[in-house]
Amino acid sequence: MALRRKKLVRLGHNQDEKYHSDSVMDDNGDIHFAFLEHLIDNDYEIKYAKYDGESWSVSTPDPIPITGALLGHISIGVDSLNNPKIVFMAGNSETGNQQMKYAEYNSEFEFWNLEIISSGDYSSLSLAIDSNDVPHISYRHDTSIDTLEYRTKPSNVWNMEIVTTDTGSGEIVGRFSSIAVDSNNLARIAAEAYNGIKIFEAPGWTTINIGGMDEFVDLKIDSNDENHVIWMNNGGINYYSTFVNSHTVTPEWNYANRKISLALDNNNIP
């Protein structure tokens, strides 16, 4: 099972020009990064880097510059052949021409397949790859009425479902979404919704309310298909597991850096 990490990438000689990466470790222990590299002014470029334990290899999945405040909206996964797949926001947020793009690497022919999933104002992108190498994406659709949405591509077409939406009260829905898939390749999404953290489970998007929050969420599913979630609340990190049917506040984990990530070992221990 691939492990996900979120951190600031330091690659190359110009170490101040890389921002807001997502990363994952594959079954061989190689590390895959996706990040934005600053070009000039408010322009950035999506980059991919792989570390095999000895050296870095770097490529550009999409050569078209990204303009504006799109930092942080990147998520990466790997398939059964350890090929990287990346979902990211592109376009120009200053002009309102924003796009959600998906890139997957073809190791046989050594090039990136790139496609536009949809145009719109999206954020909090999260990507999971199931055992059939099918991508699953959760994200917040930022409109006058916030929506938590889900997309997957089991064949040649992206399917979209609305997971939940603002009831009209102006509450934030879908922020900090985190997606994972269970042993049946069904998606589960943890996200901020209606003043708290909730887990939405397919099919039907059954809702589990697990507590209040400040920001940042990470969801993992263990080998028994139990949920494990961490999130920020009141300056500390909270942990929830359906296995123990409770949540535990961990003030000893009260770090200033609020970017958080969760991994499980072979015994399903976080």
Disulfide bonds with the S-S distance in Angstrom:
none
